[in-house]
């Protein structure tokens, strides 16, 4: 283990505010014009693979797709579909290695064009943890007889043991883990994180266990990322008043305040370089780390102008710029404020009057906005997708006992697109009002195709031609609904189409579980009954 060396990179942030007059606002959704043809179909029924874990759909070749199932200690079953997803062309049961009952399944992944089953072992006698990759031949549908040992270390934290991250070009894979803490008290323990970098053939490029600079009490690890150059990043939240910096802010209300830091691993000496993320009098309530299509690191999230607010005034985008030596030379931050016209759309007159008063006072925000996804485009632009999400707790008394129930709300989708310089191109609201005590059929699935974006969700048919002056009618979980698609074109204009009433098809579908497996293809596996399944397919033409 290498002791940490924390080096701060102090770089002034270049702030750019996106002016409201510089972008176009498209609010109204039209159902009169939908350029693409959306077709849906169901496969013929096929045998359900029982007592197996469903690992999902995988693309083996240009016109060959497989659904993969796993059974501990026995086999992986591969159902190969024909190119139209009408029938299961072949079903292959592939035995797992001997003694695999002792193995822990860590996932079946594609890295570039190579497939691997990842599994881990624990040797109690020597207290040794190991991680292996077993190559899989997608042509012969067989596992290699020789596995690849990736990691050998001591006891790990058993919760979320390994984390796998991939560069956008899929040439690099990062595996991280947390060593089991030596100290039980968070204030005394400093996490030790293992960083392990591989290429797509599982050749080791870097490996080190590094102690974190702050105590577990002062620091939360939020996510990891690897770029196509092999740079390793970690996003963290750190208490402003911490054991390393001391009491920086003595105000009572800031005693437990947090800041964000982006930490890069210096692979030459196993040290850490930290970049403090400062939003200048703005308060962030979400943060996401990712690599864009140009292989640059981007940090994004929502911000509020008010402290401790659950609302959001807009989105921030932070881009790292590098010099010829691959060192960070600049951190550029831009703020994209949500336009008031977008936030006020599809609200009741009463709610709109409240919002207008808040706008007048400078307090208008998007309520309960949860960051869902960040999408990158070839021209350097980025799209940020959020959803209004919250939970209401209900306490009941039946005369004898008290019990609690919960209602989950998945409401409007807010979509903002910014150019490569961080200036807002357009901002849209997709109105919906979903709720229920269950959540399986709530929320949405996003799919991008040829520069246009498609959002699929279950909705009330009354909302198909919803005017700007009305709030959407509600959709209740488990009570039918129409599968609906909203398309946002390259120019930001929105069109809506109702695809079908799920009661007419006598099925239950769950848009959140849809899988985008090709540019124009979305699939999901549905259970027809206890013994049979079928594939639901949406194709964009």
C-alpha positions as CSV (number, residue, x, y, z in Angstrom):
1,X,0.0,0.0,0.0
2,X,1.2,3.5,-0.9
3,X,0.7,6.3,1.6
4,X,-1.3,9.1,0.0
5,X,0.1,12.3,-1.4
6,X,-2.6,14.9,-2.1
7,X,-1.7,17.6,-4.5
8,X,-4.1,20.4,-5.1
9,X,-4.4,22.0,-8.5
10,X,-5.6,25.6,-8.1
11,X,-7.0,26.8,-11.3
12,X,-9.4,29.7,-11.7
13,X,-12.8,28.7,-13.0
14,X,-13.9,30.5,-16.2
15,X,-17.6,31.2,-15.7
16,X,-20.0,31.6,-18.5
17,X,-23.7,32.5,-18.1
18,X,-26.0,31.3,-20.9
19,X,-28.1,34.3,-21.9
20,X,-31.8,33.7,-22.2
21,X,-32.1,35.5,-25.5
22,X,-29.5,33.3,-27.2
23,X,-31.5,30.1,-27.3
24,X,-34.8,29.0,-28.6
25,X,-37.6,27.7,-26.3
26,X,-39.8,25.0,-27.7
27,X,-42.6,24.2,-25.2
28,X,-45.6,23.0,-27.1
29,X,-45.7,19.3,-28.0
30,X,-47.4,18.6,-31.3
31,X,-49.0,15.2,-32.1
32,X,-49.7,16.1,-35.7
33,X,-46.4,15.3,-37.2
34,X,-44.0,12.4,-36.4
35,X,-41.5,11.9,-39.2
36,X,-40.2,8.5,-38.3
37,X,-42.3,5.4,-38.4
38,X,-42.5,3.7,-35.0
39,X,-43.4,0.0,-35.3
40,X,-43.8,-2.4,-32.5
41,X,-44.1,-6.2,-32.5
42,X,-43.9,-9.3,-30.3
43,X,-41.9,-12.4,-30.9
44,X,-43.4,-15.8,-30.8
45,X,-43.5,-17.3,-27.4
46,X,-40.5,-19.2,-26.2
47,X,-39.6,-21.2,-23.2
48,X,-38.7,-19.2,-20.1
49,X,-35.4,-20.1,-18.6
50,X,-36.3,-20.9,-15.0
51,X,-34.2,-20.7,-11.9
52,X,-31.7,-18.4,-13.7
53,X,-30.7,-14.8,-13.2
54,X,-31.5,-12.7,-16.3
55,X,-28.3,-10.9,-17.3
56,X,-29.9,-8.9,-20.2
57,X,-29.6,-8.6,-24.0
58,X,-26.2,-8.6,-25.8
59,X,-25.3,-7.9,-29.4
60,X,-22.9,-10.6,-30.6
61,X,-22.9,-9.6,-34.3
62,X,-24.5,-7.0,-36.6
63,X,-27.7,-9.1,-36.9
64,X,-27.4,-11.5,-33.9
65,X,-28.6,-10.8,-30.5
66,X,-28.7,-13.0,-27.4
67,X,-30.3,-12.9,-24.0
68,X,-28.1,-14.4,-21.3
69,X,-29.1,-16.2,-18.1
70,X,-26.9,-17.3,-15.2
71,X,-27.3,-20.1,-12.7
72,X,-24.8,-20.3,-9.9
73,X,-22.6,-23.3,-10.0
74,X,-24.2,-24.7,-13.1
75,X,-24.4,-22.9,-16.4
76,X,-25.0,-19.8,-18.5
77,X,-27.9,-20.2,-21.0
78,X,-27.8,-18.2,-24.2
79,X,-31.0,-17.7,-26.2
80,X,-30.0,-16.5,-29.7
81,X,-32.7,-14.7,-31.6
82,X,-33.1,-14.3,-35.4
83,X,-32.4,-10.8,-36.8
84,X,-36.1,-9.8,-36.6
85,X,-36.6,-11.1,-33.0
86,X,-39.5,-13.3,-34.1
87,X,-38.1,-16.6,-32.9
88,X,-35.3,-18.1,-30.7
89,X,-33.0,-19.5,-33.4
90,X,-30.8,-21.4,-31.0
91,X,-30.6,-22.1,-27.2
92,X,-27.2,-23.1,-25.9
93,X,-26.5,-24.2,-22.3
94,X,-22.9,-23.5,-21.6
95,X,-21.4,-25.2,-18.5
96,X,-19.5,-23.1,-16.0
97,X,-16.1,-24.2,-14.7
98,X,-15.8,-26.8,-12.0
99,X,-16.1,-25.6,-8.4
100,X,-18.1,-22.5,-9.7
101,X,-20.5,-22.9,-6.8
102,X,-17.8,-21.3,-4.7
103,X,-17.6,-18.4,-7.2
104,X,-19.4,-15.0,-6.8
105,X,-20.8,-13.7,-10.1
106,X,-19.6,-10.2,-10.8
107,X,-21.1,-9.8,-14.3
108,X,-21.0,-10.8,-17.9
109,X,-19.5,-7.8,-19.9
110,X,-18.5,-6.8,-23.3
111,X,-15.2,-4.9,-23.5
112,X,-14.6,-3.5,-27.0
113,X,-15.5,-6.7,-29.1
114,X,-14.5,-9.2,-26.4
115,X,-16.8,-10.9,-23.9
116,X,-15.9,-12.0,-20.4
117,X,-17.5,-13.5,-17.4
118,X,-16.2,-11.9,-14.2
119,X,-16.2,-13.8,-11.0
120,X,-14.5,-13.6,-7.6
121,X,-13.3,-16.1,-5.0
122,X,-12.6,-15.9,-1.3
123,X,-10.0,-18.1,0.4
124,X,-10.9,-18.1,4.1
125,X,-7.7,-19.8,5.3
126,X,-5.3,-17.2,3.8
127,X,-7.9,-14.4,3.8
128,X,-7.3,-13.8,0.1
129,X,-9.8,-12.2,-2.3
130,X,-9.3,-12.8,-6.1
131,X,-11.1,-11.5,-9.2
132,X,-11.0,-13.4,-12.5
133,X,-12.1,-12.8,-16.1
134,X,-13.1,-15.9,-18.1
135,X,-13.0,-15.2,-21.9
136,X,-16.1,-16.2,-23.9
137,X,-16.2,-17.0,-27.6
138,X,-19.4,-15.6,-29.0
139,X,-19.0,-17.6,-32.2
140,X,-18.7,-21.1,-30.7
141,X,-20.6,-20.1,-27.6
142,X,-18.0,-21.6,-25.3
143,X,-15.9,-20.3,-22.4
144,X,-12.1,-20.4,-22.7
145,X,-10.5,-23.2,-20.5
146,X,-8.1,-20.7,-19.0
147,X,-9.2,-17.7,-16.9
148,X,-7.3,-14.5,-16.3
149,X,-6.5,-13.5,-12.8
150,X,-7.0,-9.7,-12.5
151,X,-6.8,-9.0,-8.7
152,X,-5.4,-10.7,-5.7
153,X,-5.7,-8.8,-2.4
154,X,-7.0,-9.1,1.2
155,X,-10.5,-8.8,2.7
156,X,-12.7,-6.3,0.9
157,X,-15.8,-4.4,2.0
158,X,-18.6,-6.9,1.2
159,X,-21.1,-4.2,0.0
160,X,-20.8,-3.3,-3.7
161,X,-17.5,-5.1,-3.7
162,X,-16.3,-4.3,-7.2
163,X,-17.1,-1.3,-9.4
164,X,-16.5,-1.6,-13.2
165,X,-16.1,1.5,-15.4
166,X,-15.3,1.8,-19.1
167,X,-13.9,4.5,-21.4
168,X,-16.2,5.7,-24.1
169,X,-14.2,3.9,-26.8
170,X,-14.3,0.7,-24.7
171,X,-10.5,0.2,-24.9
172,X,-10.0,0.7,-21.1
173,X,-11.7,-0.9,-18.1
174,X,-11.3,0.3,-14.6
175,X,-12.0,-2.0,-11.6
176,X,-12.2,-0.4,-8.2
177,X,-12.8,-1.8,-4.7
178,X,-12.7,-0.7,-1.1
179,X,-10.5,-2.6,1.4
180,X,-12.4,-3.6,4.6
181,X,-11.8,-0.8,7.1
182,X,-9.4,-1.4,10.0
183,X,-11.3,1.1,12.2
184,X,-15.0,0.9,12.9
185,X,-15.4,4.5,13.7
186,X,-15.7,6.7,10.6
187,X,-13.7,9.5,12.2
188,X,-10.7,7.3,12.6
189,X,-10.8,5.3,9.4
190,X,-9.3,6.4,6.1
191,X,-10.6,4.3,3.2
192,X,-8.1,2.4,1.1
193,X,-9.3,2.1,-2.5
194,X,-7.9,-0.3,-5.1
195,X,-7.5,1.1,-8.6
196,X,-6.9,-1.5,-11.4
197,X,-6.7,-0.5,-15.1
198,X,-6.9,-3.0,-18.0
199,X,-7.1,-2.9,-21.8
200,X,-9.9,-4.8,-23.7
201,X,-7.7,-7.9,-23.7
202,X,-7.4,-7.8,-19.9
203,X,-3.8,-6.8,-19.9
204,X,-3.0,-5.0,-16.7
205,X,-2.0,-1.3,-17.3
206,X,-1.9,-0.1,-13.7
207,X,-2.7,-1.3,-10.2
208,X,-2.4,0.3,-6.8
209,X,-4.1,0.5,-3.4
210,X,-4.2,4.1,-2.2
211,X,-5.2,5.5,1.1
212,X,-7.6,8.4,0.9
213,X,-6.5,11.8,2.3
214,X,-9.6,12.3,4.5
215,X,-11.3,10.2,7.1
216,X,-14.4,8.2,6.1
217,X,-16.4,10.7,8.2
218,X,-15.1,13.7,6.1
219,X,-15.3,12.1,2.7
220,X,-17.8,10.3,0.5
221,X,-16.7,8.6,-2.8
222,X,-19.5,9.3,-5.3
223,X,-18.1,7.7,-8.5
224,X,-15.2,6.6,-10.6
225,X,-14.3,7.2,-14.3
226,X,-11.6,6.3,-16.8
227,X,-11.0,8.1,-20.0
228,X,-9.7,6.7,-23.3
229,X,-6.2,7.9,-22.5
230,X,-6.2,5.7,-19.3
231,X,-6.5,8.6,-16.8
232,X,-8.3,7.5,-13.6
233,X,-10.7,9.9,-11.8
234,X,-12.7,9.8,-8.6
235,X,-15.5,12.2,-7.7
236,X,-15.9,12.9,-4.0
237,X,-17.8,15.1,-1.5
238,X,-15.7,16.4,1.3
239,X,-16.6,18.3,4.5
240,X,-15.4,21.9,4.4
241,X,-14.3,21.5,8.0
242,X,-12.2,18.4,7.9
243,X,-9.3,16.7,9.7
244,X,-6.8,17.8,7.0
245,X,-7.8,21.4,6.4
246,X,-9.0,22.1,9.9
247,X,-12.0,24.4,10.8
248,X,-12.2,26.5,7.6
249,X,-15.7,27.9,8.2
250,X,-16.8,28.5,11.8
251,X,-20.4,29.5,11.0
252,X,-22.8,27.1,12.7
253,X,-24.9,26.5,9.6
254,X,-21.8,25.6,7.6
255,X,-20.3,23.2,10.2
256,X,-21.3,20.1,8.2
257,X,-21.3,21.7,4.7
258,X,-19.7,19.7,1.9
259,X,-17.7,20.6,-1.2
260,X,-17.0,18.5,-4.3
261,X,-13.5,17.4,-5.4
262,X,-12.4,15.7,-8.6
263,X,-9.4,13.6,-7.8
264,X,-7.1,12.2,-10.5
265,X,-4.7,9.3,-9.8
266,X,-1.1,10.0,-10.6
267,X,-0.1,6.6,-11.9
268,X,3.6,7.5,-11.8
269,X,3.9,7.7,-8.0
270,X,0.5,6.5,-6.8
271,X,-0.4,10.0,-5.5
272,X,-3.7,11.9,-5.8
273,X,-4.3,15.3,-7.5
274,X,-7.4,17.1,-6.3
275,X,-9.4,19.8,-8.1
276,X,-11.8,21.6,-5.8
277,X,-15.1,22.3,-7.6
278,X,-16.3,25.8,-6.7
279,X,-19.6,27.1,-8.1
280,X,-19.2,30.6,-6.8
281,X,-22.2,31.5,-4.6
282,X,-24.3,28.7,-6.1
283,X,-25.2,25.5,-4.4
284,X,-25.1,22.1,-6.1
285,X,-27.6,19.4,-5.3
286,X,-26.4,16.8,-7.7
287,X,-23.2,15.9,-9.6
288,X,-22.3,13.4,-12.3
289,X,-18.9,12.5,-13.8
290,X,-18.5,11.2,-17.3
291,X,-16.3,11.1,-20.4
292,X,-17.6,12.7,-23.6
293,X,-17.2,11.5,-27.2
294,X,-14.0,13.7,-27.6
295,X,-12.5,11.8,-24.6
296,X,-12.6,14.8,-22.3
297,X,-13.9,14.6,-18.7
298,X,-17.2,16.4,-18.0
299,X,-18.8,17.1,-14.7
300,X,-22.4,18.2,-14.6
301,X,-25.3,18.6,-12.2
302,X,-28.0,20.9,-11.0
303,X,-27.5,24.1,-9.0
304,X,-29.6,26.4,-6.9
305,X,-29.1,30.0,-6.0
306,X,-30.5,29.3,-2.5
307,X,-28.8,27.3,0.2
308,X,-30.4,24.0,1.3
309,X,-33.0,24.2,-1.4
310,X,-34.6,21.1,-2.9
311,X,-35.2,23.0,-6.2
312,X,-32.9,23.8,-9.1
313,X,-32.3,27.0,-11.0
314,X,-30.5,25.3,-13.8
315,X,-27.6,23.0,-14.8
316,X,-23.9,23.5,-14.5
317,X,-21.3,21.9,-16.9
318,X,-17.6,21.7,-16.0
319,X,-15.1,20.7,-18.6
320,X,-11.4,19.9,-18.0
321,X,-8.9,21.2,-20.5
322,X,-5.4,19.6,-20.8
323,X,-2.0,20.7,-22.0
324,X,0.4,18.8,-24.2
325,X,1.7,16.8,-21.2
326,X,-1.8,15.6,-20.3
327,X,-1.9,17.9,-17.3
328,X,-5.1,19.8,-16.4
329,X,-4.4,23.4,-17.4
330,X,-7.9,24.9,-17.1
331,X,-11.3,24.1,-15.6
332,X,-14.2,25.8,-17.5
333,X,-17.6,26.1,-15.8
334,X,-20.8,27.2,-17.5
335,X,-24.3,27.7,-16.0
336,X,-27.4,27.1,-18.0
337,X,-30.4,28.7,-16.3
338,X,-33.8,27.1,-16.8
339,X,-36.1,29.5,-18.7
340,X,-39.1,30.6,-16.8
341,X,-41.4,30.0,-19.8
342,X,-40.4,26.3,-19.8
343,X,-40.9,25.8,-16.0
344,X,-44.4,27.5,-16.2
345,X,-45.6,25.3,-19.1
346,X,-48.2,22.6,-18.5
347,X,-49.2,23.9,-15.1
348,X,-52.6,24.8,-13.6
349,X,-53.5,28.5,-13.6
350,X,-53.3,28.4,-9.8
351,X,-49.8,26.9,-9.8
352,X,-48.8,29.3,-12.6
353,X,-49.7,32.3,-10.5
354,X,-47.6,31.0,-7.7
355,X,-44.7,30.5,-10.1
356,X,-45.1,34.0,-11.6
357,X,-44.8,35.5,-8.1
358,X,-41.7,33.4,-7.4
359,X,-40.2,34.4,-10.7
360,X,-40.9,38.1,-9.8
361,X,-39.1,37.6,-6.5
362,X,-36.2,35.7,-8.2
363,X,-37.2,32.4,-6.4
364,X,-38.5,30.3,-9.4
365,X,-36.9,26.9,-9.4
366,X,-37.6,23.4,-10.9
367,X,-38.9,21.4,-7.9
368,X,-37.5,18.0,-6.8
369,X,-35.5,17.6,-10.0
370,X,-33.4,14.4,-10.0
371,X,-30.5,14.0,-12.5
372,X,-31.2,11.0,-14.7
373,X,-28.8,11.0,-17.7
374,X,-26.2,12.9,-19.6
375,X,-25.9,12.3,-23.4
376,X,-23.0,13.5,-25.6
377,X,-23.0,14.3,-29.3
378,X,-20.3,14.3,-32.0
379,X,-20.3,18.1,-32.3
380,X,-19.4,18.4,-28.6
381,X,-22.9,19.3,-27.4
382,X,-24.4,17.7,-24.3
383,X,-27.9,16.9,-23.2
384,X,-28.9,16.8,-19.6
385,X,-32.1,14.9,-18.6
386,X,-33.8,15.2,-15.3
387,X,-37.1,14.0,-13.8
388,X,-39.3,15.5,-11.1
389,X,-39.2,12.7,-8.4
390,X,-40.4,12.7,-4.8
391,X,-42.0,10.4,-2.2
392,X,-44.9,11.2,0.1
393,X,-45.1,9.3,3.4
394,X,-48.6,8.4,4.8
395,X,-49.1,7.4,8.4
396,X,-52.3,5.5,9.2
397,X,-54.0,4.4,12.4
398,X,-56.6,1.7,12.4
399,X,-57.6,2.0,16.0
400,X,-54.9,-0.5,17.2
401,X,-51.7,0.1,15.4
402,X,-49.9,2.7,13.3
403,X,-48.5,1.8,9.9
404,X,-46.8,3.7,7.1
405,X,-47.3,3.6,3.4
406,X,-45.5,5.5,0.6
407,X,-46.6,7.1,-2.7
408,X,-43.9,7.6,-5.3
409,X,-44.2,10.4,-7.9
410,X,-42.4,10.5,-11.2
411,X,-43.5,13.7,-12.9
412,X,-42.3,16.1,-15.6
413,X,-39.1,15.4,-17.6
414,X,-36.8,18.4,-18.0
415,X,-34.4,18.2,-21.0
416,X,-31.7,20.8,-21.6
417,X,-29.2,20.8,-24.5
418,X,-26.0,22.9,-24.5
419,X,-23.4,23.4,-27.1
420,X,-19.7,22.5,-26.7
421,X,-19.1,26.0,-25.1
422,X,-21.8,25.4,-22.5
423,X,-24.4,27.7,-24.0
424,X,-28.0,26.6,-23.9
425,X,-29.4,25.6,-27.3
426,X,-32.9,24.7,-26.1
427,X,-34.7,23.6,-23.0
428,X,-37.9,21.5,-23.0
429,X,-40.4,20.1,-20.5
430,X,-42.1,16.8,-21.2
431,X,-45.3,16.8,-19.1
432,X,-46.3,13.7,-17.2
433,X,-47.9,12.9,-13.8
434,X,-47.2,9.4,-12.7
435,X,-47.7,8.0,-9.2
436,X,-48.2,4.8,-7.3
437,X,-47.3,2.6,-4.3
438,X,-45.3,0.5,-6.7
439,X,-42.7,1.9,-9.2
440,X,-42.0,-0.8,-11.8
441,X,-44.0,0.8,-14.6
442,X,-43.2,4.4,-13.8
443,X,-40.5,6.8,-15.1
444,X,-39.2,6.6,-18.7
445,X,-36.7,5.2,-21.2
446,X,-34.5,7.5,-23.3
447,X,-33.2,6.5,-26.7
448,X,-31.2,8.5,-29.2
449,X,-31.1,7.8,-32.9
450,X,-29.5,9.9,-35.7
451,X,-29.2,13.0,-33.5
452,X,-32.8,12.9,-32.3
453,X,-34.1,11.8,-28.9
454,X,-37.0,9.6,-28.0
455,X,-38.6,9.3,-24.6
456,X,-40.9,6.3,-23.9
457,X,-43.3,6.2,-20.9
458,X,-46.8,5.2,-19.8
459,X,-49.3,8.0,-19.9
460,X,-52.9,8.9,-19.7
461,X,-54.4,9.2,-23.2
462,X,-56.0,12.5,-22.1
463,X,-52.5,14.1,-22.4
464,X,-52.0,13.4,-26.1
465,X,-52.9,16.9,-27.2
466,X,-52.2,18.7,-23.9
467,X,-52.4,22.5,-24.1
468,X,-49.8,24.7,-22.4
469,X,-52.4,26.0,-20.0
470,X,-53.3,22.6,-18.5
471,X,-51.5,20.2,-16.2
472,X,-51.2,16.6,-17.3
473,X,-53.8,14.0,-16.2
474,X,-52.5,11.4,-13.9
475,X,-51.3,7.8,-14.7
476,X,-51.5,5.4,-11.8
477,X,-49.0,2.5,-11.5
478,X,-50.5,-0.9,-12.4
479,X,-53.6,0.5,-14.0
480,X,-53.0,0.2,-17.7
481,X,-52.0,3.3,-19.6
482,X,-50.8,4.1,-23.1
483,X,-47.3,3.6,-24.2
484,X,-46.3,7.1,-25.4
485,X,-43.3,8.4,-27.2
486,X,-42.1,12.0,-27.3
487,X,-39.5,12.8,-29.9
488,X,-37.2,15.9,-29.6
489,X,-35.7,16.8,-33.0
490,X,-32.3,18.3,-33.6
491,X,-33.9,21.8,-33.6
492,X,-35.5,21.1,-30.2
493,X,-39.1,20.8,-31.5
494,X,-41.2,18.2,-29.7
495,X,-43.7,15.8,-31.2
496,X,-45.8,13.1,-29.4
497,X,-47.3,9.9,-30.4
498,X,-49.4,7.4,-28.5
499,X,-48.2,3.9,-29.6
500,X,-50.8,1.6,-28.1
501,X,-53.1,0.9,-25.1
502,X,-51.4,-1.8,-23.0
503,X,-54.8,-3.2,-22.0
504,X,-55.6,-3.9,-25.7
505,X,-52.4,-6.0,-26.0
506,X,-53.1,-7.6,-22.6
507,X,-49.6,-7.1,-21.3
508,X,-47.7,-5.2,-18.7
509,X,-44.6,-3.3,-19.8
510,X,-42.0,-1.4,-17.8
511,X,-40.3,1.4,-19.9
512,X,-37.5,1.8,-17.4
513,X,-36.4,-1.8,-18.2
514,X,-36.3,-1.2,-22.0
515,X,-32.9,-1.9,-23.5
516,X,-31.5,0.1,-26.4
517,X,-29.5,-2.5,-28.2
518,X,-29.0,-0.8,-31.6
519,X,-29.4,2.6,-33.2
520,X,-33.0,2.0,-34.1
521,X,-33.9,-0.9,-31.9
522,X,-35.4,-1.2,-28.4
523,X,-36.3,-4.5,-26.8
524,X,-37.6,-6.0,-23.5
525,X,-38.4,-9.5,-22.4
526,X,-42.0,-10.0,-21.2
527,X,-43.4,-13.0,-19.4
528,X,-46.4,-14.4,-21.3
529,X,-47.1,-16.8,-18.4
530,X,-45.2,-18.9,-15.9
531,X,-43.6,-21.1,-18.6
532,X,-43.3,-18.8,-21.6
533,X,-41.8,-15.4,-22.5
534,X,-41.8,-13.2,-25.5
535,X,-39.7,-10.3,-26.7
536,X,-41.3,-6.8,-27.1
537,X,-39.6,-4.8,-29.8
538,X,-39.8,-1.2,-30.9
539,X,-38.2,-0.2,-34.2
540,X,-37.6,3.3,-35.6
541,X,-37.6,3.6,-39.3
